[in-house]
């Protein structure tokens, strides 16, 4: 007969997510801003297989820690060419502590682990163009991610960068919206993300 095994654990914590922002509009079609924000994901518990060498150690709990992200950003939003062209640009720096990442264990099951600490400095540019019914939008982000401290239990090297952070990412969207007949509108869109 099979015997049901149990593993128990609990966790409790309290966090706040502060945000400080300042926006300045020196003229009608331009704004400049600076902001500082903090975010977090609560820690938790993984249920893992126990040691096969120890009787009664079929399952155990393993805790992963809360991760915390501080983001510092300065940027501008400009309206040009009679507000047909909008340009957003930002420079940012993110400081991330106890980065949580999903990993596969030896049995093929997913568990959450702390990778360590990291920073990411980058720029983001996003133009938007409107001409009649046509709209073209794009975003380009350049990142310089770095894993500054690797958690002892995380199987990675420092030159691997931050988990899930690409050095270059971008997106583009082209759309048209208009009337094709009396009382009949239509919208066509094409999106690309890298």
C-alpha positions in Angstrom: 0.0 0.0 0.0 1.1 3.5 -0.7 1.5 6.0 2.1 0.8 9.7 1.5 3.8 11.9 2.4 3.6 15.4 3.8 5.8 18.4 3.8 4.8 21.6 5.5 6.1 25.2 5.7 5.0 28.7 6.2 6.2 32.2 5.5 5.0 35.7 6.5 6.4 39.2 5.7 5.3 42.8 5.1 6.7 45.1 2.4 5.9 48.5 1.0 6.3 49.7 -2.5 7.3 53.4 -2.4 7.4 55.7 -5.5 8.8 59.2 -5.8 8.3 61.0 -9.1 8.8 64.6 -10.4 7.4 65.8 -13.7 8.4 69.1 -15.3 6.7 70.7 -18.4 8.8 73.6 -19.5 6.6 74.1 -22.6 3.4 72.8 -24.0 4.6 69.8 -25.9 7.4 68.5 -23.7 7.7 66.9 -20.3 10.7 65.8 -18.4 10.6 63.5 -15.5 12.6 61.7 -12.8 11.3 58.8 -10.8 12.4 56.3 -8.2 10.3 53.2 -7.6 10.6 50.0 -5.5 8.9 46.7 -6.1 9.2 43.2 -4.7 8.0 39.6 -5.1 7.3 37.8 -1.8 9.4 34.7 -1.0 7.9 31.3 -0.7 8.4 27.6 -0.2 9.3 24.8 -2.7 8.5 21.2 -2.0 11.5 19.1 -2.9 12.3 15.5 -2.9 14.3 14.4 0.2 17.5 12.4 0.4 17.1 8.8 -0.9 19.7 7.7 1.7 17.5 8.7 4.7 14.4 6.7 5.6 11.4 8.9 6.1 13.0 11.9 4.2 10.8 11.6 1.1 9.9 15.3 0.9 11.2 18.5 2.5 10.6 22.2 2.2 13.1 24.7 0.8 12.6 28.4 1.2 13.4 31.1 -1.4 13.8 34.7 -0.3 11.8 37.8 -1.3 13.4 39.7 -4.2 13.5 43.5 -4.2 14.0 45.9 -7.2 14.8 49.6 -7.0 14.5 51.4 -10.3 15.8 54.9 -11.0 14.7 56.6 -14.2 15.0 60.0 -16.0 13.3 60.7 -19.3 11.5 63.0 -21.7 8.3 62.9 -23.7 8.3 65.3 -26.7 5.5 66.1 -29.2 6.9 67.2 -32.6 5.7 68.0 -36.1 2.3 69.4 -35.0 1.9 66.4 -32.7 2.1 63.9 -35.4 5.4 62.6 -34.1 5.9 61.7 -30.4 9.2 60.7 -28.9 9.7 59.1 -25.5 13.3 58.5 -24.2 14.6 57.3 -20.9 17.8 56.3 -19.1 17.4 53.9 -16.2 19.2 51.9 -13.6 17.7 48.9 -11.8 19.2 47.4 -8.7 17.9 43.9 -7.9 18.5 41.9 -4.8 17.7 38.2 -4.3 16.5 37.8 -7.9 13.9 35.0 -8.2 14.1 32.7 -11.1 12.3 29.5 -12.1 14.6 26.5 -12.5 14.2 22.8 -13.5 15.4 20.3 -10.9 16.9 16.9 -11.6 13.4 15.3 -11.8 12.2 17.8 -14.4 10.0 19.7 -11.9 10.1 23.5 -11.7 11.1 25.2 -8.5 11.9 28.9 -7.7 15.4 29.8 -6.7 17.3 33.0 -5.8 19.9 33.7 -8.4 21.7 36.5 -6.4 22.0 40.2 -6.9 22.2 42.3 -10.1 22.1 45.6 -11.8 20.9 46.7 -15.1 21.6 50.1 -16.7 20.0 51.0 -20.0 18.2 53.4 -22.4 14.8 53.1 -24.0 13.6 55.1 -27.0 10.1 55.0 -28.3 8.9 57.0 -31.3 5.2 57.1 -32.4 4.1 58.6 -35.7 0.5 59.3 -36.8 -0.3 60.2 -40.4 -4.0 60.2 -41.2 -5.3 56.7 -40.4 -1.8 55.3 -40.2 0.1 54.8 -37.0 3.6 53.6 -36.6 5.1 52.8 -33.1 8.5 51.4 -32.1 10.5 50.8 -29.0 14.2 50.0 -28.7 15.7 49.1 -25.4 19.5 48.7 -24.8 20.4 46.9 -21.5 23.7 46.3 -19.7 22.6 43.5 -17.3 25.1 42.2 -14.7 24.9 39.6 -12.0 27.0 41.2 -9.3 26.6 38.4 -6.7 25.7 34.8 -7.3 23.7 32.9 -4.7 25.7 29.9 -3.5 22.9 27.5 -4.5 22.4 29.0 -8.0 24.2 27.2 -10.9 25.4 30.1 -13.0 28.5 32.2 -13.8 28.8 36.0 -13.3 29.3 36.5 -17.1 25.9 35.0 -17.8 24.1 38.3 -17.2 20.8 38.7 -15.5 18.2 35.8 -16.0 15.6 36.9 -18.5 17.2 40.2 -19.5 18.3 40.6 -23.1 21.0 43.1 -24.1 18.8 44.4 -27.0 15.1 44.2 -27.3 12.6 46.0 -29.5 9.1 46.1 -30.9 7.4 47.7 -33.8 3.7 48.1 -34.7 2.1 49.4 -37.9 -1.7 50.0 -38.0 -4.3 51.6 -40.2 -7.8 52.5 -39.0 -10.5 54.1 -41.1 -13.9 53.9 -42.8 -14.2 51.4 -45.7 -17.9 52.0 -46.3 -20.8 54.0 -44.9 -21.0 53.2 -41.2 -18.3 50.4 -41.6 -14.9 50.9 -40.0 -11.9 48.7 -40.2 -8.5 48.4 -38.4 -5.5 46.4 -39.7 -2.4 46.0 -37.5 1.0 44.3 -37.8 3.2 43.8 -34.7 6.7 42.6 -34.3 8.6 41.9 -31.1 12.2 40.9 -30.6 
